[in-house]
Amino acid sequence: MKILAAVFTAMMGVAFAVPASAKPVIGAPAPEFKLAGADGTTHALADFKGKVVVLEWNNPECPFVKKHYNAGNMQKQQVDAIAAGAVWLTINSAAAGKQGQLDTLAAAEWMATSSAKPSAYLFDPAGAAGHAYAAKTTPHLYVIDEKGMLRYAGGIDSIASADADDIAKATQYVPQALAELRAGKPVSVSTSEPYGCSVKYGD
């Protein structure tokens, strides 16, 4: 299994510059990363200097991920964020052979069938980016400001359930944080408890 994971990692062209022991701190520089994308391009956080960046940890097979995609909530947030000038990066940290792990073709097919609208879908099979951000669940969301500072880390919203009917009643933390940043205000809720399926890291 470890050999297969190493081969898959090499094939995906993953590179990473931050130790896995690093932990994200609100108000501090967000951990750097460089990951292969489903579009065949390598994407680094440094590429988006001067832009607000949203990170979304993803596992298409997770019921909590399905909740927000089947209801169109995640896609709306992606479209609205990008329209306002932000970059939205969806990251899959599932290791080879684990639930939710996708290759380039499967990721493209899933984005098409789910109408996902991120700026890019990125592969992190070694889990380095996920560990650097202490990503625990799918979904797990992060907001990084134009200066590269981490401003939000946590759940997608305020109601931890797999019931799509709860979406309309919940506070959607990422749109709230993005609106506050655009207004030049501090992010009022900078952390929250993420909920969902555990990220399927390798052994």
Residue pairs with C-beta under 8 A, 6 or more apart in sequence:
1 96
1 97
1 202
1 203
2 202
2 203
4 96
4 97
5 95
5 96
5 97
5 125
5 126
5 202
7 96
8 96
8 125
9 96
9 125
9 126
12 36
12 123
12 125
13 36
13 42
14 34
14 35
14 36
14 123
14 124
14 125
14 126
14 128
15 34
15 35
15 42
16 33
16 34
16 35
16 126
16 128
16 129
16 132
17 32
17 33
17 34
18 31
18 32
18 33
18 128
18 132
19 132
20 127
20 128
20 131
20 132
21 131
22 31
22 132
23 134
24 30
24 31
24 132
24 133
24 134
24 142
24 150
24 153
25 150
26 150
26 151
26 152
26 153
26 190
26 191
27 149
27 150
27 151
27 190
28 149
28 150
29 148
29 149
29 150
30 45
30 53
30 133
30 142
30 144
30 148
30 149
30 150
31 45
31 129
31 132
31 133
32 44
32 45
32 46
33 44
33 45
33 124
33 128
33 129
33 132
34 42
34 43
34 44
34 45
35 42
35 43
35 44
35 91
35 122
35 123
35 124
35 129
36 42
36 43
36 122
36 123
37 43
37 120
37 121
37 122
37 123
38 102
38 104
38 107
38 108
38 111
38 120
38 121
38 122
38 123
39 120
39 121
40 104
41 120
43 89
43 120
43 122
45 53
45 144
45 148
48 87
49 148
50 146
51 85
51 86
51 87
51 146
52 81
52 85
52 86
52 87
52 143
52 144
52 145
52 146
52 178
52 181
53 86
53 87
53 88
53 89
53 143
53 144
54 81
54 86
54 87
54 88
54 89
54 141
54 142
54 143
54 144
54 174
54 178
55 89
55 91
55 133
55 141
55 142
55 143
55 144
56 74
56 78
56 88
56 89
56 90
56 91
56 118
56 139
56 140
56 141
57 91
57 92
57 93
57 130
57 135
57 137
57 138
57 139
57 140
57 141
57 199
58 65
58 90
58 91
58 92
58 100
58 121
58 138
58 139
59 65
59 92
59 94
59 99
59 100
59 138
59 197
59 199
59 200
60 66
60 69
60 100
60 102
60 110
60 114
61 99
61 100
62 99
62 100
62 138
62 139
62 196
62 197
63 162
63 197
64 137
64 138
64 139
64 162
64 195
64 196
64 197
65 74
65 138
65 139
65 196
65 197
67 73
67 161
67 162
67 163
67 164
67 167
68 74
68 139
68 156
68 164
68 167
69 75
69 114
69 116
70 164
71 164
71 167
72 115
73 156
73 164
73 167
73 172
74 116
74 139
74 156
75 114
75 115
75 116
75 117
77 88
77 172
77 174
77 175
78 88
78 116
78 117
78 118
79 117
80 175
81 88
81 174
81 175
81 178
82 88
82 117
82 119
84 178
84 182
86 178
87 119
88 117
88 118
88 119
89 118
89 119
89 120
89 122
90 116
90 118
90 120
90 121
90 122
91 122
91 123
91 124
91 129
91 130
91 135
92 100
92 101
92 102
92 107
92 121
92 122
92 123
92 124
93 124
93 125
93 127
93 129
93 130
93 135
93 199
93 200
93 201
94 100
94 101
94 102
94 125
94 199
94 200
94 201
95 101
95 125
95 126
95 127
95 200
95 201
95 202
95 203
96 125
96 202
98 200
98 201
98 202
99 197
99 200
100 138
100 197
100 200
101 125
101 200
102 110
102 123
104 123
107 121
107 123
110 116
111 118
111 121
122 129
124 130
125 202
126 202
127 199
127 201
127 202
129 135
130 199
130 201
131 201
133 140
133 142
133 153
134 153
135 199
136 194
136 198
136 199
137 155
137 194
137 195
137 196
137 197
137 198
137 199
138 196
138 197
138 198
138 199
139 155
139 156
139 194
139 196
140 153
140 154
140 155
140 194
140 196
140 199
141 152
141 153
141 154
141 155
141 156
141 173
141 174
141 194
142 150
142 152
142 153
143 150
143 151
143 152
143 153
143 174
143 177
143 178
143 181
143 187
144 150
144 151
145 151
145 181
151 177
151 181
151 187
151 190
152 173
152 174
152 177
152 187
152 189
152 190
152 191
153 190
153 191
154 173
154 189
154 191
154 192
154 193
154 194
155 173
155 192
155 193
155 194
155 195
155 196
156 172
156 173
156 174
156 194
157 166
157 167
157 170
157 171
157 172
157 173
158 170
158 171
158 173
158 192
159 166
159 167
159 169
159 170
160 193
160 195
161 195
171 189
173 189
173 192
176 187
176 188
176 189
177 187
177 189
177 190
180 186
180 187
180 188
181 187
